[in-house]
């Protein structure tokens, strides 16, 4: 090996963007990558010089010229991969063209390369290629590194982050990659791998091959259902290979079809290897179950599931004036490669509707029979709507409408499916849908469920890519509706009766913000808080599942039980769960609603540890499986169960993409990673989302906004996340009662309160606001309290003037303790005098803005009934016809011999109201919020504790008196002995004046709303760096608060 100069970069940077040009490096989700020199994305170019398109090639032009979501400009999609180093320089990595198919799986080689690059800092470059050896396809990874990395270590690390089919078979280490004359990787010059090493290293080599005919048949069935070419070992657990409860249901159906054995599905769950299943099948007696045949009918009773949804939609969700649709299933996909023919898509949907009659079935309530009936229509055309959209707000609005608009479907007319196309691209051909266009396939739940999604897309792929008709269904949904009513369910009903015997805790004492309605009616409105779990926590969870042969559903249900126990202190809990309910082979490939809801009841023993309790939950799930097909209507005959409103579910995604043909790909589309779900079918629903492909896991906590504030749902989600961290990252030998939902920052506060916080005494903030100010005035009488341009007041002068005005209010207007006094002034020194005078008169301060309309001022005064309102000559006319006014310009006189502390009787205590603030109010009428002296003192104490304010500070007063920051700035500064620098009226809009004021007064603290910060940054961008630095050099703290902003510009400051 030759020595290498490590100072020479492996990839020479392209450089930075020229003026007038733009360059973005985006990941596969369209998000900008971190400029750390490691993350890789596709390069997009914009700005001057972008060509207008290829001549007479509109499709190709539309493919490469795209409009990004963060910009209105057209960008050129280069097809190049790149990254940005820590210096902001662009580096070329390779091409995006390197997509391969391996054993039926489409693989982005760049994803594998990105994972490998993160494994070790010694790896400076990586390329993965697909090679054939003995008619077998293999992935081979070439790593540029001078370190001696272990192949087994690399493989083990890859397995943590990649599905098995994406783990390279071989890793080849090179000190430097071969380059062609253009400085790019010369793939042809890469050394050929030694495939003989596969015998000892390939992760897919079979350890234990099937030994008997039945094991070979079972292994073959597993391969088909799990989409694997081979099963690594007959001793490997079904769930470790990517199986889940739905796939196990398919496995159960396959065994019934092939072996004609009736196997208890619970046994398949408990014993989940090929050897176990083979032994179970061999031990069964041959039972030929009667097959469900087509009845060749077009009209009949609705299924139990349809009836349940129909009545639920009308009775539970239809009686509120704010009701929204609750049973829509919008599947939203974005085109990410090539184009789609709208005409062919319509033809494909017509084929699906023709095959699956449930999509052209109408539902009517028959008054004579007293039951819901379904009737298959001969033909019905698919509803396809095409909408041009210009921005993401339009997309959000349409998605919200598709999810919540109750008028989109008409069950009486059989309109249970629609397709809405959102054009975000520009195309001359109206028949073409291009990259970034969105397709919404929207179904009513009465004709569709979660297990129908894969069936729909499998048929859509066949129908779109070929001209052939889809195979005819020998068994239809309406046939199932008849057959299910003939099933014997006496034993099943008895099981659920015994399981729920004595249960009475139907209404949990959850942290409701509004009381639950006794008749259980809801509007359907809700919100979902989504939290992404850390990679460390996900790895701990996945490792635990593999080591204990536990499914994600069993684990999540166990944690949710503990969560509800800790939240409510109830030990007898029943949680609703969802089951696919496709318990017959005839139902496996049908579109329709089969889903069932089951109550899982358990009695928690708080002294049990997590492992023992998990085993109880696992046994509970196994015990209920054979009885899961009973319609929920029969279970809820017990009224306490019908009121259950907490549900747990698991959503496992193998991939978020679907394929229409070999070149057309759609990706599941979300506007934001935490895109809110606007619908709540239950009061509280916890869902664990797990994406197998990218090994990511999310908590989604959905709550009804009829009962919960969004902040409450968010807090519960964080508590659930914290509980997961306690269980899986710390030792699991704790008893259930030892786990806590108290968040770490809350625990710190509790410790502080329990141990006695000396903060108040240390900061001397144990007096009412005005008395604390008087204390500061006596300590520092000649210190400047207020500055406004060329005017100023010392602490002594401010104390004298405010007490003089307070005495006048008491003597002339009979102001007493408990009275409210308003103040409507422009920003001025008199404003501060007035506030302190109100407090010295033992009254409460009511801020009124001179910028408000007369009508608004009338409303605020009517709500609070102040004794009088302080004004000056400029603002007196605004309120003189509403209430009694006091023009303080006529009362305050210049004073040059101010003596401190005019005698005033002070009866104010800390619990008295110091001032009021207004919230917007959900009804449009402001809500008046009183703030006591104690609460305000606590706030200022916390500020001083974290050095947000103090006597050495000069604070810029920016806020209008209608904002709570106004009192923090005006009163808080006086309490701690700081200096307040006021701006003249409208001075907060003049950035030059603001900067001059900061420089002139040597201000140290400023509080801005995001809009003001953005305007200030834009202004500073027009100034030289020297000038800007000179203006702002004394600032130590900038606090920003207000409405949420997508981007806050703070870098310039």
MOCORJO-V963758 format. One record per run of one state. SS is the DSSP state (alpha for helix, beta for strand, coil for the rest). FROM is the first residue (numbers start at 0). TO is the last residue. If there is no record, write none. Layout:
ss=<SS:SS>
from=<FROM:FROM>
to=<TO:TO>
This chain:
ss=<coil:beta:coil:beta:coil:beta:coil:beta:coil:alpha:beta:coil:beta:coil:beta:coil:beta:coil:beta:alpha:coil:beta:coil:beta:coil:alpha:coil:alpha:coil:beta:coil:beta:coil:beta:coil:alpha:coil:alpha:coil:beta:coil:alpha:coil:beta:coil:alpha:coil:beta:coil:alpha:coil:alpha:coil:beta:coil:beta:coil:alpha:coil:beta:coil:beta:alpha:coil:alpha:beta:coil:beta:coil:beta:coil:alpha:coil:beta:alpha:coil:beta:coil:beta:coil:beta:coil:beta:alpha:coil:alpha:coil:alpha:coil:alpha:coil:beta:coil:alpha:coil:alpha:coil:beta:coil:alpha:coil:beta:coil:beta:alpha:coil:alpha:coil:alpha:coil:beta:coil:beta:coil:beta:coil:beta:coil:beta:coil:beta:coil:alpha:coil:beta:alpha:coil:alpha:coil:alpha:coil:alpha:coil:beta:coil:beta:alpha:coil:beta:coil:alpha:coil:beta:coil:alpha:coil:beta:coil:alpha:coil:beta:alpha:coil:beta:coil:beta:alpha:coil:beta:coil:alpha:coil:beta:coil:alpha:coil:alpha:coil:beta:coil:alpha:coil:alpha:coil:beta:coil>
from=<0:14:15:20:26:31:32:40:47:57:64:67:73:84:89:95:98:102:104:108:119:124:133:135:144:150:161:163:166:169:174:178:179:184:185:186:189:194:201:207:208:212:226:232:233:244:259:260:261:264:270:273:282:285:286:298:301:303:316:327:337:339:341:355:356:360:366:370:376:382:388:391:404:409:410:413:414:415:416:423:431:433:437:444:447:451:465:476:486:489:499:524:532:534:548:551:568:571:579:584:587:595:603:608:609:625:631:635:638:642:645:653:656:659:664:668:678:679:683:691:695:704:709:729:734:735:738:743:755:758:763:768:779:783:788:790:794:813:819:823:828:840:843:847:853:864:867:871:875:879:884:887:890:912:919:926:932:945:953:957:963:976:978:982:986:989:990:1001:1004:1008:1009:1021:1024:1032:1036:1040>
to=<13:14:19:25:30:31:39:46:56:63:66:72:83:88:94:97:101:103:107:118:123:132:134:143:149:160:162:165:168:173:177:178:183:184:185:188:193:200:206:207:211:225:231:232:243:258:259:260:263:269:272:281:284:285:297:300:302:315:326:336:338:340:354:355:359:365:369:375:381:387:390:403:408:409:412:413:414:415:422:430:432:436:443:446:450:464:475:485:488:498:523:531:533:547:550:567:570:578:583:586:594:602:607:608:624:630:634:637:641:644:652:655:658:663:667:677:678:682:690:694:703:708:728:733:734:737:742:754:757:762:767:778:782:787:789:793:812:818:822:827:839:842:846:852:863:866:870:874:878:883:886:889:911:918:925:931:944:952:956:962:975:977:981:985:988:989:1000:1003:1007:1008:1020:1023:1031:1035:1039:1052>
